[in-house]
Amino acid sequence: MMLAALALVAIVTQDSAALRAAPRESAQQQAVLWQGDSLEVRGEKMDYLQVYDHRRERGGYIRASQVRTQSLEPKDAPDLLAVVRFLRDTPGAEALGISYAAAYLKAAPAEAIGPEPFDALGTMADRLARRASVKRGKTDDTVLSAHLEVASSYGIGMQGFERDGRIQLCYNGEAFRRVLAMKSTDEQRARAALALTRPECVDPNITPTDRNNLDTWRAEILDRVQLTELPEYEKNRLRLRRASVWASIAFEHARQHQPAQEAANRALQELAGVNPEDIAEPDASAYTDAAVRVAASRWAAETEPATGSGLAVISTPGESGETCVALTDAKHDQKNPLAKRCTYGLVWKASASVNAQQTALALAVQPLDSWRELWVFHQGEKGWIVDILPPAANTPDVGYLEFAGWVPGSAKMLAVREARVDGRFKRSFEVIRMDTMDVEKQADNPRSLSLFYRWQDPAWKRGTLSMRR
Amino acid sequence: MSERLESLLQGLLALLTTTISAIGAALASLGRTARRAWVLLLAIALIGGSGYALFTHPPFKTLEPGEVGIRTNKLTGSATEIKEGLVVVIPGLHELRRYSLLDQVYRPVRSSKANGEAPFQSIEGLSLGVDLTIRYTIDPTRLAAIAQKLPTDINGEIVEPMVQGVIYKSFTRYSVRDIFSTKRGEIQKEIENELKPKLAADGIILRGVQMGQVDLPPEYRQGMEKLLAEELESEKMKYTLELKSKQVQQTELEAEADKVKREKSAEAAGNEQIIAAKAQEEAMKHVLPFKQKQIEQRQYEAEAEKVSRIKTAEGSAEARRIEASGEADSRHKLADVEAYRLETIGKVTSAQLERDGALISKNPLLIQKTMADKLSDKISVIIAPPPANGGFIGSALLGGAQTGSAQGQQASATAPQETQQ
């Protein structure tokens, strides 16, 4: 809007540039300008330009060396685009880059504008948001907030969510939406889709219905990108994102009593399509995150087995949204179960595993889309009891605890645990004592535990995602 | 039926009787007047004539379905009602009249057009034609009684005059508009009500009066049509308004349904949120005991660490104490040894001094020699005035001399300065 009225603008290229009342270094300072600020050029005096700052609604003088004067004629558009290309991948120069991109969009004729400036605009805005969300020293604070304000003056919208006690800033993705709507290259589309579907930019306080709609939209956006022409590491990024999105969709479908098998299979396929050799270093954490999310809801892909005459679980609806699990055997039916417990989570009956003595049963229950618990029904001194093992002793976040086998002749079981604790993923293969539910032994690798290596369940080994490379 | 058969038998019997009696009479007469041939010929002619007459005018008639016949005996004047089927009608003796019991229709054609021969007049005096249809039938129950009185042309002689008399009168009481559109039914009813008793009096039942097309005078028709069109518009508007009102109602209902749907959906979404929150809370609840356990374990660990540290500190203190005690003992021993050593040394020194004293007393110059020996490696030159008394040169330095202490002091103050130089 501001640029519309101008044919010649001065773009501030340095941070903390002073707008002075007179063309002298000693003159009073009217405002502090930051890189990317646009000023209307009204005259020139000595080494100073007489300018007017429309954003702050004040005029003054600025040293000519601190600004670049740009003409907004169509013939100058390629020059502006060249600067945008240069600044696109320059960290710290996002505000300046956004300013040049805006100037290009103003100068270039409408028919000449392709997806490239929008891609650059989105990339810079996204990087600025990420820069603002990570912990930095205090010296950067002033500059960062000023850059955010400059970006905001060009219509770059930011959304903020509270996550782990601090605000996470996210770009609203308007430029990327334009890239997707235009005839863009696969790489541009991939960048746009990845930026629009960032998991950390999903509002944690969103309602389940909205979350479902959002995930469906995210899956659709990710499916719009053709993978064939992309480099392998980019393909992996998209597959990882798709896998985690489809895992969430599978959980949501199962929660709404809709068929979830297709979505869960899709998540598994996408994860299986990832080539671990070609994962870029910054994506290693995303790979683990996606794998844990898919593993948490992997039982949605399995069909429910028919219950036999031995130890089995039967689920019945309890109160609204509640599922009650009853443990039955040949002598105890659903009305007189051995044990019963109700939950608001999803009960994966396909995961039920009974030991050879018929004295214990392990069951996977998933209360959140990325958090799966292990329920262990076992015979105690006073009858059957159920113990619930969460993946980690922190706030439910991303993680799963999976049954991996029974140790014959002893009250021990094998389990694998993978969860994010304090921002880091930890995976451990454990031998658990069933009487106390304490971890007797644990290791990073199943080969390191002889009990684990010897007695692991073949069915678990066939389906688990914890043995990935 | 039996009545009809009886009548048929009677007729046949009468015919047979008549024929036999005639033949018998002829034969008797033949027998009596056999000789008279002309009589015979006459008889033959008579029989032939009768046969011909019977052939040409058979004594039977057939009544069609829906017809009823009244047979009148000309001799007796009695009338018999006969239903459909075969009926004996002896020519000369009987006369049969047929009446149809089916519905008859009368249409006054002359008054069906506004510009026809005899149009109707409305209350305004305008000519108009109405296509009327009067449906009637003869009352079968009264037919036998009134058959004698009924004219041959019932339609033309009874129905038409009566209808004319009623309908003209009726139409003059209404306006063209009433006749044309609004009061058709009423007019029809009125005509029926008036006509019915009149026709009934003549044994005719009026089935109904139907009013068909109304032919208006052309000018009036135009005006009327315009008016009607306006009325139609007004009616249309009425219906349009009704439709609009219904549409409004429908929109209201739809909005209501939508509202309910949204409410339900919001409720469902709310429920989902509650369930999700409960699931999260439940998951947290499951975590808490482990967290508690973790904290307890850490406490135990801390306790154990504390105990271990205390024990270590105690051990360390004890060790130090033992060490200190050992050290003290050791020092004590060392001190004893030192004391013994010092004592021994003292004794040795005393003995040495004693020996030295004895030696010096014996040789006094030994002191000077010793001093000179001791100073020899530190002082290379000593500039000092020779003692006036011709004594030892170093006595002024030693201060040991009894005399001239001030001089001695001065010399000692100067000497180091010299030596330093």
HADDOCK unambig.tbl for C-alpha pairs under 7 A between the chains (distance, minus, plus):
assign (segid A and resid 207 and name CA) (segid B and resid 273 and name CA) 5.79 0.50 0.50
assign (segid A and resid 208 and name CA) (segid B and resid 272 and name CA) 6.39 0.50 0.50
assign (segid A and resid 208 and name CA) (segid B and resid 273 and name CA) 5.86 0.50 0.50
assign (segid A and resid 209 and name CA) (segid B and resid 269 and name CA) 5.94 0.50 0.50
assign (segid A and resid 321 and name CA) (segid B and resid 275 and name CA) 5.84 0.50 0.50
assign (segid A and resid 344 and name CA) (segid B and resid 275 and name CA) 6.43 0.50 0.50
assign (segid A and resid 344 and name CA) (segid B and resid 278 and name CA) 6.42 0.50 0.50
assign (segid A and resid 344 and name CA) (segid B and resid 279 and name CA) 4.76 0.50 0.50
assign (segid A and resid 345 and name CA) (segid B and resid 279 and name CA) 5.44 0.50 0.50
assign (segid A and resid 367 and name CA) (segid B and resid 279 and name CA) 5.13 0.50 0.50
assign (segid A and resid 367 and name CA) (segid B and resid 280 and name CA) 6.43 0.50 0.50
assign (segid A and resid 367 and name CA) (segid B and resid 283 and name CA) 6.27 0.50 0.50
assign (segid A and resid 368 and name CA) (segid B and resid 279 and name CA) 6.87 0.50 0.50
assign (segid A and resid 368 and name CA) (segid B and resid 280 and name CA) 6.56 0.50 0.50
assign (segid A and resid 388 and name CA) (segid B and resid 286 and name CA) 6.57 0.50 0.50
assign (segid A and resid 390 and name CA) (segid B and resid 286 and name CA) 6.41 0.50 0.50
assign (segid A and resid 390 and name CA) (segid B and resid 287 and name CA) 5.83 0.50 0.50
assign (segid A and resid 393 and name CA) (segid B and resid 287 and name CA) 5.28 0.50 0.50
assign (segid A and resid 393 and name CA) (segid B and resid 290 and name CA) 5.73 0.50 0.50
assign (segid A and resid 393 and name CA) (segid B and resid 291 and name CA) 5.13 0.50 0.50
assign (segid A and resid 394 and name CA) (segid B and resid 287 and name CA) 6.70 0.50 0.50
assign (segid A and resid 395 and name CA) (segid B and resid 284 and name CA) 6.37 0.50 0.50
assign (segid A and resid 396 and name CA) (segid B and resid 283 and name CA) 6.55 0.50 0.50
assign (segid A and resid 396 and name CA) (segid B and resid 284 and name CA) 6.25 0.50 0.50
